[in-house]
Amino acid sequence: MAGGTLPERGIFGKMVEEKSSWTGQSTDEEFLRRVTLDLTGQIPTSDKVKSFVADTTADKRDRLIDELLNSDGFVDRWTLWFGDLVGNVTSTANLREYYQGRNAYHSWMRDSFARGNAYDRMVRGR
């Protein structure tokens, strides 16, 4: 690919190259709802919306992302998603996984997410 690969240029570099336009920045309410749903699968509480909108600091979005990445909601959501991805269920079409194995795998995944392990390290077992 001319000009390097997409990761080197990044999304915005690719958009400039293709003369694509992007939307404006989301409102605080939109951002809060979207990032909370994306990272935790939950809708923010009304108290959280009120406090976030009232916050006038410049780094409030960055702080919110850090808060969500370090939350139990993030760990729960991504443990569930990863477990679904790898089929960590009691029975599948071609094998039976007993609950002890399923629960041990679930605990390992949850602990890995809680520690902030990178996905590539998780799948390689490092």
Backbone as a printed PyTorch tensor [residue, N CA C, xyz], in Angstrom:
tensor([[[  0.8530,  -1.1770,   0.0000],
         [  0.0000,   0.0000,   0.0000],
         [  0.8960,   1.2350,   0.0000]],

        [[  0.6850,   2.1220,  -0.9250],
         [  1.4990,   3.3320,  -1.0330],
         [  1.3660,   4.1850,   0.2160]],

        [[  2.4910,   4.7520,   0.6560],
         [  2.4460,   5.6460,   1.8060],
         [  2.4390,   4.9430,   3.1410]],

        [[  2.7020,   3.6530,   3.1450],
         [  2.7320,   2.9320,   4.4080],
         [  1.4230,   2.2200,   4.6680]],

        [[  1.4140,   1.4450,   5.7260],
         [  0.2030,   0.7050,   6.0550],
         [ -0.7370,   1.5880,   6.8510]],

        [[ -1.9790,   1.1780,   6.9200],
         [ -2.9920,   1.9540,   7.6380],
         [ -2.5920,   2.2550,   9.0800]],

        [[ -2.0790,   1.2820,   9.8540],
         [ -1.7010,   1.6120,  11.2370],
         [ -0.6530,   2.7110,  11.3350]],

        [[  0.2480,   2.7910,  10.3560],
         [  1.2720,   3.8420,  10.4020],
         [  0.6650,   5.2230,  10.1860]],

        [[ -0.3080,   5.3180,   9.3230],
         [ -0.9430,   6.6050,   9.0300],
         [ -2.0640,   6.9060,  10.0120]],

        [[ -2.6810,   5.8860,  10.5230],
         [ -3.7820,   6.0690,  11.4240],
         [ -5.0770,   6.3440,  10.6790]],

        [[ -6.1440,   6.3010,  11.4050],
         [ -7.4710,   6.4890,  10.8120],
         [ -7.6030,   7.8730,  10.2020]],

        [[ -7.1800,   8.8990,  10.9220],
         [ -7.3560,  10.2640,  10.4030],
         [ -6.4770,  10.5260,   9.1850]],

        [[ -5.2780,   9.9290,   9.1580],
         [ -4.4270,  10.0540,   7.9830],
         [ -5.0800,   9.4430,   6.7550]],

        [[ -5.7060,   8.2950,   6.9410],
         [ -6.4170,   7.6280,   5.8450],
         [ -7.5920,   8.4850,   5.3880]],

        [[ -8.2920,   9.0910,   6.3210],
         [ -9.4310,   9.9380,   5.9610],
         [ -8.9750,  11.1580,   5.1650]],

        [[ -7.8560,  11.7610,   5.5460],
         [ -7.3130,  12.9040,   4.8050],
         [ -6.9100,  12.4690,   3.4030]],

        [[ -6.2430,  11.3320,   3.3230],
         [ -5.8060,  10.8050,   2.0300],
         [ -6.9890,  10.5940,   1.0820]],

        [[ -8.0950,  10.0880,   1.6260],
         [ -9.2750,   9.8000,   0.8010],
         [-10.2450,  10.9740,   0.7230]],

        [[ -9.8300,  12.1100,   1.3010],
         [-10.6620,  13.3210,   1.3160],
         [-12.0440,  13.0640,   1.9350]],

        [[-12.0470,  12.2320,   2.9790],
         [-13.2720,  11.9460,   3.7140],
         [-13.4710,  13.0090,   4.7860]],

        [[-14.6900,  13.3180,   5.0610],
         [-14.9480,  14.2600,   6.1500],
         [-15.4350,  13.4730,   7.3610]],

        [[-15.2400,  14.0390,   8.5280],
         [-15.7180,  13.4030,   9.7380],
         [-16.6360,  14.3530,  10.4660]],

        [[-17.4030,  13.7950,  11.3300],
         [-18.3630,  14.6090,  12.0650],
         [-17.6540,  15.4330,  13.1320]],

        [[-18.3730,  16.3730,  13.6820],
         [-17.8320,  17.1720,  14.7690],
         [-17.7680,  16.3720,  16.0520]],

        [[-17.1820,  16.9810,  17.0450],
         [-17.0540,  16.3200,  18.3400],
         [-18.4400,  16.1080,  18.9380]],

        [[-18.6270,  14.9760,  19.5740],
         [-19.9030,  14.6780,  20.2100],
         [-20.1010,  15.5730,  21.4310]],

        [[-21.3450,  15.7110,  21.8240],
         [-21.6370,  16.4390,  23.0590],
         [-21.1600,  15.5930,  24.2350]],

        [[-21.0650,  16.1920,  25.3950],
         [-20.6630,  15.4440,  26.5860],
         [-21.6310,  14.2980,  26.8750]],

        [[-22.9170,  14.5670,  26.7070],
         [-23.9230,  13.5270,  26.9720],
         [-23.7590,  12.3550,  26.0020]],

        [[-23.5600,  12.6700,  24.7080],
         [-23.3660,  11.6150,  23.7070],
         [-22.1010,  10.8210,  23.9920]],

        [[-21.0250,  11.5270,  24.2910],
         [-19.7530,  10.8610,  24.5610],
         [-19.8710,   9.9290,  25.7560]],

        [[-20.4450,  10.4290,  26.8360],
         [-20.5900,   9.6350,  28.0500],
         [-21.3810,   8.3630,  27.7820]],

        [[-22.4930,   8.4910,  27.0840],
         [-23.3240,   7.3220,  26.7960],
         [-22.5800,   6.3300,  25.9040]],

        [[-21.9580,   6.8180,  24.8570],
         [-21.2830,   5.9230,  23.9110],
         [-20.1010,   5.1960,  24.5400]],

        [[-19.2550,   5.9290,  25.2380],
         [-18.0560,   5.2950,  25.7920],
         [-18.4190,   4.3500,  26.9340]],

        [[-19.4350,   4.6930,  27.7020],
         [-19.8540,   3.8150,  28.7920],
         [-20.4550,   2.5220,  28.2340]],

        [[-21.2960,   2.6460,  27.2150],
         [-21.8560,   1.4440,  26.5820],
         [-20.7690,   0.6000,  25.9310]],

        [[-19.8500,   1.2400,  25.2210],
         [-18.7810,   0.5030,  24.5430],
         [-17.8880,  -0.2460,  25.5280]],

        [[-17.5130,   0.3830,  26.6080],
         [-16.5440,  -0.2160,  27.5190],
         [-17.1550,  -1.0980,  28.5930]],

        [[-18.3880,  -0.8030,  29.0160],
         [-18.9780,  -1.5820,  30.1140],
         [-20.2740,  -2.2840,  29.7410]],

        [[-20.8680,  -1.9030,  28.6100],
         [-22.1550,  -2.4800,  28.2370],
         [-23.3030,  -1.9410,  29.0720]],

        [[-23.0570,  -0.8870,  29.8180],
         [-24.0710,  -0.3060,  30.7040],
         [-24.3710,   1.1300,  30.2870]],

        [[-25.5400,   1.6030,  30.6670],
         [-25.9260,   2.9940,  30.4470],
         [-25.5310,   3.7760,  31.6990]],

        [[-24.9360,   4.9450,  31.5440],
         [-24.5450,   5.7030,  32.7360],
         [-25.7650,   6.1240,  33.5590]],

        [[-25.5670,   6.2140,  34.8580],
         [-26.6540,   6.6490,  35.7370],
         [-26.9220,   8.1350,  35.5330]],

        [[-28.0800,   8.5810,  35.9570],
         [-28.4100,  10.0040,  35.8230],
         [-27.4540,  10.8600,  36.6500]],

        [[-27.0420,  10.3590,  37.8130],
         [-26.0770,  11.1060,  38.6290],
         [-24.7350,  11.2410,  37.9090]],

        [[-24.3200,  10.1860,  37.2210],
         [-23.0610,  10.2340,  36.4740],
         [-23.1620,  11.2410,  35.3280]],

        [[-24.2940,  11.2670,  34.6440],
         [-24.4940,  12.2240,  33.5530],
         [-24.4200,  13.6460,  34.0940]],

        [[-25.1090,  13.9070,  35.1850],
         [-25.1120,  15.2510,  35.7710],
         [-23.7090,  15.6900,  36.1880]],

        [[-22.9790,  14.8020,  36.8470],
         [-21.6390,  15.1830,  37.3130],
         [-20.6750,  15.3480,  36.1440]],

        [[-20.7970,  14.5130,  35.1170],
         [-19.8990,  14.6100,  33.9680],
         [-20.1550,  15.9040,  33.1980]],

        [[-21.4050,  16.2350,  32.9780],
         [-21.7470,  17.4570,  32.2440],
         [-21.3240,  18.6930,  33.0360]],

        [[-21.4320,  18.6380,  34.3530],
         [-21.0710,  19.7790,  35.1940],
         [-19.5530,  19.9720,  35.3050]],

        [[-18.7900,  18.9220,  35.0400],
         [-17.3300,  18.9880,  35.1220],
         [-16.8020,  19.8720,  33.9910]],

        [[-16.0190,  20.8740,  34.3210],
         [-15.5060,  21.8050,  33.3090],
         [-14.0160,  21.6170,  33.0200]],

        [[-13.4110,  20.5700,  33.5780],
         [-11.9780,  20.3570,  33.3490],
         [-11.7320,  19.8420,  31.9290]],

        [[-10.5860,  20.1890,  31.3860],
         [-10.2630,  19.8560,  29.9940],
         [-10.0260,  18.3570,  29.7830]],

        [[ -9.6010,  17.6460,  30.8160],
         [ -9.2550,  16.2320,  30.6520],
         [-10.3410,  15.2760,  31.1270]],

        [[-11.5700,  15.7550,  31.2620],
         [-12.6120,  14.9140,  31.8390],
         [-12.9160,  13.6780,  30.9980]],

        [[-12.7900,  13.7660,  29.6820],
         [-13.0470,  12.6020,  28.8290],
         [-11.9470,  11.5570,  29.0110]],

        [[-10.7110,  11.9910,  29.0660],
         [ -9.5990,  11.0700,  29.3010],
         [ -9.7390,  10.3880,  30.6650]],

        [[-10.0990,  11.1650,  31.6670],
         [-10.2700,  10.5980,  33.0120],
         [-11.4190,   9.5940,  33.0470]],

        [[-12.5030,   9.8920,  32.3110],
         [-13.6350,   8.9720,  32.2600],
         [-13.2190,   7.6520,  31.6280]],

        [[-12.4870,   7.7180,  30.5280],
         [-12.0320,   6.4950,  29.8660],
         [-11.1710,   5.6710,  30.8180]],

        [[-10.2390,   6.3120,  31.5100],
         [ -9.4050,   5.5980,  32.4810],
         [-10.2560,   4.9680,  33.5830]],

        [[-11.2270,   5.7190,  34.0660],
         [-12.1260,   5.2160,  35.1170],
         [-12.8740,   3.9730,  34.6330]],

        [[-13.4030,   4.0410,  33.4240],
         [-14.1640,   2.9140,  32.8870],
         [-13.2710,   1.7030,  32.6210]],

        [[-12.0700,   1.9330,  32.1120],
         [-11.1460,   0.8230,  31.8530],
         [-10.7160,   0.1210,  33.1360]],

        [[-10.7910,   0.8180,  34.2510],
         [-10.4090,   0.2480,  35.5430],
         [-11.6120,  -0.1690,  36.3790]],

        [[-12.7760,  -0.2690,  35.7600],
         [-13.9980,  -0.5880,  36.5020],
         [-14.3460,  -2.0700,  36.4290]],

        [[-15.1300,  -2.5170,  37.4020],
         [-15.6460,  -3.8910,  37.3740],
         [-16.5510,  -4.0990,  36.1640]],

        [[-17.2690,  -3.0540,  35.7540],
         [-18.1400,  -3.1640,  34.5830],
         [-17.3630,  -3.5190,  33.3280]],

        [[-16.1770,  -2.9120,  33.1610],
         [-15.3280,  -3.2300,  32.0140],
         [-14.8800,  -4.6860,  32.0690]],

        [[-14.4080,  -5.1010,  33.2250],
         [-13.9280,  -6.4770,  33.3920],
         [-15.0610,  -7.4680,  33.1190]],

        [[-16.2420,  -7.2090,  33.6690],
         [-17.3810,  -8.1090,  33.4720],
         [-17.7940,  -8.1840,  32.0050]],

        [[-17.8760,  -7.0300,  31.3490],
         [-18.3310,  -7.0020,  29.9600],
         [-17.3770,  -7.7620,  29.0540]],

        [[-16.0850,  -7.5150,  29.2040],
         [-15.1240,  -8.1270,  28.3040],
         [-14.8470,  -9.5800,  28.6630]],

        [[-15.0290,  -9.9640,  29.9120],
         [-14.9530, -11.3800,  30.2700],
         [-16.0930, -12.1400,  29.6100]],

        [[-17.2850, -11.5790,  29.6590],
         [-18.4410, -12.2030,  29.0170],
         [-18.2420, -12.2840,  27.5080]],

        [[-17.7870, -11.1820,  26.8970],
         [-17.5890, -11.1560,  25.4500],
         [-16.5370, -12.1800,  25.0330]],

        [[-15.4060, -12.1990,  25.7240],
         [-14.3320, -13.1170,  25.3840],
         [-14.7670, -14.5620,  25.6090]],

        [[-15.5000, -14.7940,  26.6860],
         [-16.0170, -16.1400,  26.9540],
         [-16.9520, -16.6110,  25.8580]],

        [[-17.8120, -15.7180,  25.3650],
         [-18.6840, -16.0610,  24.2410],
         [-17.8610, -16.3430,  22.9900]],

        [[-16.8410, -15.5300,  22.7540],
         [-15.9960, -15.6850,  21.5720],
         [-15.3310, -17.0540,  21.5360]],

        [[-14.8220, -17.5080,  22.6620],
         [-14.1100, -18.7860,  22.6960],
         [-15.0120, -19.9620,  23.0480]],

        [[-16.3080, -19.7070,  23.2120],
         [-17.2440, -20.7970,  23.4730],
         [-17.1080, -21.4140,  24.8410]],

        [[-16.8580, -20.5960,  25.8440],
         [-16.7110, -21.1120,  27.2130],
         [-18.0970, -21.3600,  27.8140]],

        [[-18.7090, -22.4480,  27.3640],
         [-20.0510, -22.8280,  27.8030],
         [-20.0120, -24.2700,  28.2840]],

        [[-21.0770, -24.7000,  28.9350],
         [-21.1180, -26.0560,  29.4640],
         [-21.0810, -27.0980,  28.3500]],

        [[-21.8030, -26.8620,  27.2690],
         [-21.7680, -27.8290,  26.1720],
         [-21.7740, -27.1070,  24.8420]],

        [[-21.0890, -27.6830,  23.8970],
         [-21.0480, -27.1680,  22.5330],
         [-21.4150, -28.3040,  21.6000]],

        [[-21.3490, -28.0570,  20.3200],
         [-21.7550, -29.0700,  19.3470],
         [-20.8940, -30.3280,  19.3970]],

        [[-19.6050, -30.1890,  19.7250],
         [-18.7340, -31.3550,  19.6110],
         [-18.0390, -31.7890,  20.9020]],

        [[-18.3130, -31.1430,  22.0070],
         [-17.6970, -31.5870,  23.2550],
         [-18.5200, -31.1310,  24.4560]],

        [[-18.2220, -31.7270,  25.5790],
         [-18.8890, -31.3270,  26.8160],
         [-17.8140, -30.8150,  27.7610]],

        [[-17.9920, -29.5860,  28.2220],
         [-17.0430, -28.9940,  29.1660],
         [-17.7250, -28.9600,  30.5270]],

        [[-17.1390, -29.6100,  31.4740],
         [-17.7460, -29.6470,  32.7900],
         [-17.6000, -28.2980,  33.4820]],

        [[-18.5020, -28.0310,  34.4050],
         [-18.5730, -26.7030,  35.0190],
         [-17.2810, -26.3010,  35.7050]],

        [[-16.5240, -27.2500,  36.2430],
         [-15.2780, -26.8910,  36.9060],
         [-14.2910, -26.2650,  35.9160]],

        [[-14.1750, -26.8640,  34.7410],
         [-13.2930, -26.3200,  33.7130],
         [-13.7920, -24.9870,  33.1920]],

        [[-15.1000, -24.9050,  32.9590],
         [-15.6910, -23.6510,  32.4900],
         [-15.4530, -22.5420,  33.4960]],

        [[-15.6980, -22.8330,  34.7640],
         [-15.5370, -21.8110,  35.8040],
         [-14.0760, -21.4010,  35.9760]],

        [[-13.1690, -22.3630,  35.8800],
         [-11.7420, -22.0410,  35.9910],
         [-11.3130, -21.1350,  34.8380]],

        [[-11.7840, -21.4440,  33.6330],
         [-11.4460, -20.6250,  32.4570],
         [-12.0430, -19.2290,  32.6060]],

        [[-13.2740, -19.1530,  33.0860],
         [-13.9220, -17.8570,  33.3120],
         [-13.1330, -17.0350,  34.3300]],

        [[-12.7190, -17.6650,  35.4050],
         [-11.9450, -16.9620,  36.4400],
         [-10.6160, -16.4650,  35.8870]],

        [[ -9.9650, -17.2990,  35.0760],
         [ -8.6910, -16.8930,  34.4790],
         [ -8.8900, -15.6920,  33.5630]],

        [[ -9.9410, -15.7300,  32.7330],
         [-10.2190, -14.6000,  31.8360],
         [-10.5050, -13.3320,  32.6440]],

        [[-11.3470, -13.4560,  33.6620],
         [-11.7160, -12.2870,  34.4700],
         [-10.4850, -11.7050,  35.1510]],

        [[ -9.6610, -12.5510,  35.7270],
         [ -8.4350, -12.0820,  36.3770],
         [ -7.4980, -11.4110,  35.3760]],

        [[ -7.4190, -11.9590,  34.1700],
         [ -6.5620, -11.3740,  33.1390],
         [ -7.0390,  -9.9720,  32.7610]],

        [[ -8.3360,  -9.8130,  32.5740],
         [ -8.8720,  -8.4910,  32.2530],
         [ -8.6950,  -7.5210,  33.4200]],

        [[ -8.9020,  -8.0080,  34.6370],
         [ -8.7590,  -7.1540,  35.8150],
         [ -7.3190,  -6.6660,  35.9780]],

        [[ -6.3500,  -7.4850,  35.5910],
         [ -4.9410,  -7.0950,  35.6730],
         [ -4.5130,  -6.2400,  34.4900]],

        [[ -5.3790,  -6.1200,  33.4970],
         [ -5.0490,  -5.3100,  32.3260],
         [ -4.1420,  -6.0210,  31.3390]],

        [[ -4.1650,  -7.3490,  31.3440],
         [ -3.3440,  -8.0930,  30.3910],
         [ -3.7630,  -7.7740,  28.9610]],

        [[ -2.7850,  -7.6760,  28.0940],
         [ -3.0600,  -7.4440,  26.6740],
         [ -3.6540,  -8.7100,  26.0680]],

        [[ -4.5270,  -8.5320,  25.0850],
         [ -5.1780,  -9.6690,  24.4500],
         [ -4.1810, -10.6330,  23.8370]],

        [[ -3.1520, -10.1190,  23.1820],
         [ -2.1900, -11.0140,  22.5400],
         [ -1.4710, -11.8800,  23.5740]],

        [[ -1.2390, -11.3290,  24.7510],
         [ -0.6020, -12.1270,  25.8120],
         [ -1.5630, -13.1720,  26.3310]],

        [[ -2.8480, -12.8230,  26.4030],
         [ -3.8430, -13.7880,  26.8770],
         [ -3.9380, -14.9820,  25.9250]],

        [[ -4.0100, -14.7150,  24.6330],
         [ -4.1890, -15.8280,  23.6890],
         [ -2.9190, -16.6430,  23.5130]],

        [[ -1.7820, -16.0570,  23.8230],
         [ -0.5270, -16.8050,  23.7280],
         [ -0.1660, -17.4690,  25.0690]],

        [[ -0.9070, -17.1300,  26.1290],
         [ -0.6540, -17.7380,  27.4240],
         [  0.5770, -17.2280,  28.1250]],

        [[  0.9610, -15.9650,  27.8450],
         [  2.1660, -15.4020,  28.4610],
         [  1.8050, -14.3820,  29.5000]]])
